[in-house]
Amino acid sequence: MGEKVFNGRKSVRAAIAQIAPVFMDKQKTMEKAVEYIKKAGEQNADIVVFPESFIPAFPYWQEGPNDNCNDFASVNLAFQENAVVVGSEDTDFLGAAAKEANTNVVIGCTELDPRPGSRTLYNSMIYLNREGEVIGTHRKVIPTNSERCFHGMGQGGQNLTVKDMDIGRVGGLVCWENHMIMMRALLCCQGEEIHVACWPGYFSGMPEGDMTVVDGERVNPKNYCTSDIEPAIRCHGFESQGFVLSACAYMPKELVPDDFPYKESTNWDWAYGGSSIVDPFGCYLIEPVFDQETLIVADLEADMIKLIKHQFDVSGHYSRPDLVRLVYKDTEDDYLVKMSDLPKEK
C-alpha cells in the first residue's frame, strides 16, 4: 500500500498563534493560550502551534547589561516559579483545552525538570494530541550563548523523535537548532511531514547587528530577507519535502510590566512576530506576519508532498545510505547507534 501522507488525509489545517504571553505569569499565559486553542478549534484547525518559550516568556533580558545580582536573583526565582511542569496540572489544563477544541497542540515553554531534587529549566516544546494527552516533549539540545544562564541542555532518545499524530508525522526544533544540519537530517530520516520551528522573534543576521530598528524607525518588515530564519525554514521545507510552521514570538515592550527590573535595559524590538508557513517546495504559503497578535491559518495539501517527492525524495530515491548514514544517541544509556530505516544497498 505504501506510506500514507498525513495518515491518509487529503489536507491538514494548521494554525500558528502569534500572540504575546502575559509576561512572566504562567497561569494567565496558559489561559491566553487556551483562548487561542479554542479559536483554532472554531476554525477547524487540526494543529495549533505557539512560539519559543511562550510560557511564561522568552528571557529577552539575557541580552544587555543586566547583571545586578539582586535583580538577577529575583527574576531567576520568578522564572522558575512560572515554569511549566509536564505531567502536572499545567499540562492537564492545556490538554483539556486541546481536547475540547479537538485539535493537536505544540507549545513552547520554559519547562521545570520534574525529577525530585532538580530545579533545572529547559527550553522545551510540548506536544499534545486531540485527546489532551502529552505525547512527547522536545528540549532544546544546546541553549544559545547567554541562554545558558537560564536553560539546561536537552538529551537524546525520545527528545529527538518525530511524534506520530493523527495528522501525520510531526517534529520540531527550537530556534538555532533549525540551523543544526544533522538535527534536521535526523527528523527528515524519520519521515517528518510537518515541522514546527519555534523562534523568540525575528532577529537579523546582518553584520551591523539588530537591524529591526534603525534611528528609531522600524526597518520595512517586508524586508525579511535580512534574517537567518528565512533560509532556515525554506531550506528545511524543501529538504524534508514537508511543511514548516514557523512560530515567531511577539512581545511588545508596552506589555512588559513597569516593575520588571530589566524593562528599560532590554532590547524588545526583535520580538515583533514574523510567523510564516512554508510548503514542501520551499515557498511561502503564508509570508511572514509582523507587528500584530493574530492566528495564522492555512491548509496543508498532502498532494504537494507527493509531488515534490516524485522529484526529490530524501528518504527514497535521493538517499545514498551506502555512502552516508546518520547515527544518533538512541537512548539515555546507549552510545551512538545506527539510525534510520533507510534501505540498505545490496
N, C-alpha and C positions, 0 to 999 in steps of 0.2 A: 504493500500500500504506500510505502514511503512516509517520511516525516511530514506531519501536518503543520502548516504555518498557523500561528495563533490558535493552536488546538482546534483547527478546523473552522475558525471564524473567518468570515469574509472581511471584516474590519473590526477595529478596536477604537473606541472613542477615548481619547486621552485628554487630561486636563492638568494644567500647571497653576498652582495657587501662588501667584506673585503678590505676597502681602507682607506687611511689617508685623513682627511679633509685638506683643505688649512687653516692652523692654524689661528683661530680667525678672519676669513674672511668669513662672511656669504655668500656674493654673489658668490665668487669664489668656495666656498664649494658646494653651490647649483648647480653651473654649472658643477662641477665634478660629483655630484650625477646624474644630467641629462644625462651626458655621459654614466654612468653605467646603468641607467634605459634603455637607448637606446640599450646598449649592451645586456641587459637581454631580451629586446623585440626581438632582432635579433636572440636570441636562443630560441624564443617562450616560454619564461618563463611566467607563469600565475601570479606569485608574485615575487617581489624582495624586500629584507629587508636590512636595514642598522643598524649599531651598536648604542649603547647608546650614546646620546648627540653628534652624529656625526656632527651636525651643532651647533656652529662653532668649537667645540672640547670639550672633557670632561675636567673639571678643575683639571687636574692631580696635579697642583701646590698646591692643598689643603694639600697634604701630605708633611710635612717637615717644615724647619724654614723660612717660607715665610710670615713674619709678619711686614715687613716695611710698615708703614702707607701710605706713598706716593705711593709706588708701588701698594699696595693693592687697593687704590682708583682708580688709573688709569686703572688697569687691570679689576676691577669690572665694571667700566664705559664701557670699551671696550666689556666686556661680555654682558652687557645689550644691547649695540648698535648693536651687532651681533646676538641677539636672534631672533628666528622666531616668527612672529605674525600670528596665524591661522586666516584665512578669509581675509588676505591681499594679496598684490601682491606676497608675499613669497609663499604661498600655491597655488596661481594661477599659478606661474611659475613651481612649481613641478607638479601640476595637469596637465598642458599642456603636460609635458613630459610623464606622465603616460598614457594619452590619445593617444598620438602619438605612443608610444611603445606598446599600447594595453595590458597593464599589471597592476596589482594591486601593490601598494607600501605601505610599512610600514617603516617609517624613524624616527630614534632617533634624538632628538634635544633638545637644551635649548629653552624653549618657554617663551615669554614675555606675561604676563597676558594682554588681550586686553581691560579689563574694564577701563573706564575713571578714572584717578587718581591713578591707581595701576602701580607699576614697579616691581612686584614680578615675579621672574623667576621660572620655573618648569622644572623638568627633564621629558620630555614627549616623547611619541610615537605618530606619526600622521599616520592615515590610509586614503589612497586614493584609490578609485576604478578605474576601467578601463576607466571610463568616465572623470577621473580627478577631481572627487568630493571628498571633505573631508567628510568621513562618520563617523568619530569619532576620539577622542584622548584619550590617557591614560597618566595621570600624576602620577609619582611615589609617592606612598602614604606616604612614610617616607624616606627622604634623610638619607644616612648613615654617621654617625659620622660627620666629618668636612664638608661634602657636605651641611650641614645645613647653612653654611655661604653663600651659593650661591642659593640654591633651596628651595622653599616652599613645603608644604605638599599637596598632591593630595586629592581629595574629593571622595565621594561615588557616587551613582547614575550611570549615563552613563559612568563615569570614570572606572567603574569596570565591564562593559558588554563585552561579546563576540560580534564581528561585523559580520553581515551577508554579505558575499561576493558571487560573482557568483561561486567561487571555494569551497564554504562551510563556515563553522563557524570558524572564525579566532580570536584568542585572544592573549594577550601578557602581559609580566611583565618585569620590569627593574631591572637588577642586583639582589640584595639580596631579592627583592620581590619574586624571584623564590625559596626562602627558606621559605617563609611565608605560612605555611601549609593551612591555611583557605582561603587565597587569591587564591591559586592554586585550592583548592577544589571548590571554587565559580565558577571558569572558567570551571572546569570539569562538574559541575552540570548544566551548560548552554549548554552542548553538544559541547564543543570545539573540533575541529578536527585538526587544525593546530595551534601550539603555537609558538609565536615569543619571544625568550628570548634575551634581549639586555644586553650587558656587555661592560665595558670600557677597557677590555684587558683580560688577562688570568693569574690572580694572584694565588698565592699559599696559601693553608691553613695550611702549615707546621708550627709547633710551633717555628721554628727558624726564621720565618719571610718570607720575599720575597725571594724565592729560585730560581727565574728565572735566576739569575746571581750569580755565586759563584767564588770568587777570580778572578773576571774579565772575567770568562768564562760562557757562556750560559749553563745551565743545559739541558741535552738532551730533546729537545722539545717533543719527543715521550713519555716522562715520564709524561703524562698529568694526571696521577692518583694522583698527588700531589695537584691538585686544587679541591676546593669545587664545581666548575662549573660542573665537570663531573657527580658526583652523583645527582646533582640537575636536570640536563636536562634528564639524562637517567631514573631517577625515575619518572619524570613528563611524559615522553613518555609512560611508562608502565601504570602508574596510571590513566592517562587520556585516554588511548588507542588511542592516536593521534600522529602526527608527531611534532617534535620540531626543529625549525630553530634557532640555537644558533649563534647569530651575535656578534662577539668579535672585539673590536676596534684595529686599527693598527696606532700607532703614533710614528714613529722613531724620536729620538732626532734630527737627522740631518735635519729633515723637519720643525723643530721649528725655527722661525726667531731668529737671534743672538741678536736682540734688545729687545726680550722678557725678562723682568727683572728677571724672576724666572727660566730661562732656565738651569742654572748650578746648581741650588739648588733643582731641581725636579727630582724624580725618574721616568724615562720614560720606564724603562726596562720591565715592565709588560704589556705594551701596544704593544704586538707583535703578535696580532691576536689570533688564536685558534678557529676560527669558525668551526662549525660542524653541521651535520644533524642527528637526531635520529629518529628511527622508532617506531611504537606502541608497539613493544616488548622490548623496552629499549635498542636496539642495534644500533650501528652506521651504517648509510648509507654512510656518509662521516665522516671519523675520523678528529679530529682537525687539521687545517692547520695553520702553523706558519710562521712568518718572511717573508711575501710577501703580496703584493697587488694582489687580484685575485677576480674573480667572480666564486663562488662555485655553481654548478648547479646539481640538482638531480630530478628524477621523483618519486613522492609520489604515491603509488598504493593504491587505495581505498580498494582492497580486503584484504590488511594487517589489516586495521581497523576492517573489518568484521570478520576476522579470530580470532583476539585477543578478540573481544567482545563475541565470542562464548564461550570462556573460562572464561573471566573476564570482566564483564560489570558493571562499576561503576555507571552508570545511570539506570541500569536494574536489572538483577538477583543478582548482587553482592552489591546492596544497601539495607540498612535496615532503611528506613525513620521512621519506628515505634519506633526505638531505638535512632537514632541520626538524627537531622535535622540542617541545616545551616541557620543562619539569617544574614542579612546584611542591611546596610542603603540604602534603595531603591532610595531615592531622597535626595535633599539638605535639605528639610524641615522635612520629616517624620523620625521618630525614627526607630529602628530596626523592620523589618517586616519579616514574614516567607518567606524563599527563596525556589525556585525550583518548577518545575513541576513534581517532582518525585511522583509516585503513592502512594496514602495513603493506608496503610494496613487496612483491614476491620476486 
